[in-house]
Amino acid sequence: MNTRQQQLEAFDRLLTVMDTLRAQCPWDKKQTMLSLRENTIEETYELASAIIKQDMPEIEKELGDVLLHVVFYAKIASETGDFDIADVCNRLCDKLIFRHPHIYGHTMQADNEEQVEQNWEQIKLREKGGNKTVLAGVPEALPSLIKAHRIQDKARNAGFDWDERSQVWTKVKEEIAEFEAEIDNMDADRMEAEFGDVFFSLVNAARLYHIKPDNALERTNRKFISRFNYLEQRAHELGRQLSDMTLDEMEAIWQEAKTKE
């Protein structure tokens, strides 16, 4: 691994390259924070995908792409005199130190992960210019599944949670029953609302059992894609079209795909 000096030199090299590109490259000179926004979202998702795959070379590459965007935004802000990369780093360090009094101070004690998270939320509420309510720190633009998990996590840190995690299953069954009742009524709007409640209760169950719901669903997505691709491949090898096969025939190949995982 690189030494701290090598790491500092590499970061300085990145800043120098960014300065050069911003000054000389026609494309880089034209970019604004708004024009970069969609690319930043895309790069973040590509990093998340690489993490799911546990592809370390790809994670390394995608981290570089995300870092480029951080440096790019700071460079643009430095040109308008708003802030630069040093301000970004120092503000982050100040925040981390302030939010870890169990490390940098003596006002709070945190012997486990749960205490750290509870302290974190309490500190954020007290910060000047910080979150005004417990749930204010949940970004509106988060994907719904991740947002539900973050909402529930923050509520838990404020003390709003089940006494026993097994109690959540009563809520899950209750929400499923309410959804089934709306199916009987065939009210599309109410069905959607109740299905959302089913999702929310299942996310709550995932949180209580220390499962990341988005990771869990993505694993299932990838598993389904792999099995369906196998089904298509085998159908092609048999000279068949999926549309011409019976469900029993497809199920047999599906089970075959499962044995090969």
N, C-alpha and C positions, 0 to 999 in steps of 0.2 A: 504493500500500500504506500501511497505517497506521504511524505512528511508534511507537517503543517506549513512549512515554507513553500513546498511545491504546490500545495493547495492554494496558498495566497498568490503565488506567481501565476497559476492557472486562471484564477479569478481576475487578476489584473490583465492577463492576456485577453480574456473574454471582453472586458470593458474596453480595451484598446481596439479590438476588432469591431465592436459595436460602434465606437466613435468613427472609425474609418468608413464603415458601411453607411452610417447615417449621413456622412459628409459627401460620399462619392457615388453610392449606388442609387440610380434613378428610382428604383422601386422602394428601397428603404427610406429615401428622403421624403417620399410622398405619404408614408404611413402616419396614421393618427391613432390615438387610443381606441376610438370607435371602429376604425377599419381593421384593427387587430383583434377585436373582441371575439368574433366568431372563430377565428383561427385558434385563439387561446382555449376556447371551449372544446374545440376539436382535439387539440393537443392533450388536454386534460383527460378526455375520454380515452385517447390512445394510450396514455400512461396507465389509466385504470384497467384497460384491457390487458396490457402487458403484465400488470401485477396479478390479475386473475390467473393468467397463464403461468406465472412464476418463471417467466422468460427473462433471466437476468441481463443478457446483452441488450434485449429490447427495452427493458426498464431503464438501463443506463442511457440508451439513445433518447428515449422519450423524456427522461428527466432533463436532458440537455435542451430539448425543444421547449419544455416548460420554463426552464431557467432563462432561455433566450427571451421569452416573452416578458418575464419579470424585469430583466435588464433593459429591454426595449421600452417598456412603459416608463421606467425610471429615467431613461435617457430623454424621452419626449418631455417629461415633466421638468427636467433640468433646464431644458431650452426655454421654458416659460418662466423659470425661476420659482416654481412651486415646491419642488423637492428633488433630491437626487438619490442615487443608490445608497449612499452613506446614511441619509436620513431614513430610508426604508429599513436598513439593517439596524440602526440604532433604536428606532421606534419599536421594532420587533424585539430586540434584546431587552429594552426597558419594560415592555409588556410581559415578557417571559419571566423576568426577575420579579416584577411586582406580583405576578400571579403564582409564584412559587415561594411564598413566605416560609414554608417548611424547609426550604433549601437555603434561601438567602436571608432569612430573618428568624425571629423566635416567637412570632405572634400566633402561629397556628401549628398544629401537629397533624401529620398525615402518615399513618402507619400502613395504609393499604390504598389500592387504586380507587375504591369507592370514596374514601375520605378526600383524596386529591380532587376528584370530580366535584364533590359537594362544595369544597372550598373554592374551587375554580368559579362555579356559578355565583357564589356569594360575593366573591371579589369583583367579578364583572359587573354586578349590579351596583357596586360602590364606586366603580371607576368614573372619573370625570369624563363626560361625553360617552360613557359606556351604555350598555343596554338598559333601558328604562323598565322593562318587564322581563320576567324569566324567559319568555318565548320570543322576545324581540330579536335575539341573536340568530334565529333560524332563517337563513336566506330564503326569500320568496321563490327564487328561481331554481331551487333544488328540485331534482326529480322527486315525484310524489312519494315513492317508496322510501327513499333515503330521508326525505323531509319528515315522514311519519315517525321514523325511528329516532330522529334528532329531537322532535317535539316531545316524545315520550321520555327520552333520556333526560332532557332538561327538566321536565315535570318531576321525574323521579328524584333528581338532585335537589329539588325544592321540597321533597318529602311527600309528594303526591304519588303513591304507589301502593300495590297490593301488600298486605301483611305477609302472605305466603304466595309464592309464584304459581302454585298449583291452582289458586283461585281464578287465574285468568281463563282456564278452560270452561268455567261456567259462563263467562262473558262471551267466549267464542261460540259456544253452543246457542246462547241466547241470540246473538247476532245472526247466526245461520238460520235459526227458526224465524226471525223477523224477515229475513230475505225470502225464505220459502213462502211466507204468508203473502208477500207482495207479488211473487210469481203467480200465486193463485188468483190475485186480483188483476194481473197483467197491466199494472200501472208502470209504464216505462221509467218515468221520473223517479218514482218511489223505489223501484228495483235498483236503479243506479245508486241512489242514496244509501240503501241498505247494503248493497254489495260493497260500497266504500267502507261501511262500518265493519263488515266481515274482514276486509283487508286490514283495517286499522287494528282490529282485535288480534289478528294473526301476527301482525308486526309486533304488537305488544308481547305476545307469547314468545316470539323469536328473541326479543330483547331480554326477557326474563331468563331465558335459557342460554344467553350469551351467544346468540347466532346473529350474524349480520344478514338481514333479509335480502338486501340487494345482491350480496355475494352468493347466497343460497339460490336465489332465483336464476342468477346468471349461470351457475353450475348446471342447473336443470335445463336452461336454454341450450347450453353447449352439448349436454348429453342428448337432448332431443334432436339437435341438428346432426350429431354424429350418427345416431340410430336411423334417422330418416334418410340421410345420405347413403347409408348402407342398404336400406330398403330400396332406394332408387337404383343403386348399382346392381343389386341382385336381380331386380325385375328386368333390367336391361340385359343382364347375362342370360336370363331365361327367355329373352325375346318377348317380354310382356310390357304392357303399359299399366301404370298404377291404376288408371281409370277403369281398366278392364278386369282388375283383380278383385276377388271378394275380400271382405274384411278378415275372414278366417285365413286366407292365403297371406295377406299382409301381416297379420298378427303372428303367424308362424315365422316369417322372416324377421319380424321385430324381436321375437324372443331369441332368435339366432344371433341377432346383433348384440343383445344384452350379454350373451355368453362370451362374446369376443372382447368385451370391454376390459 
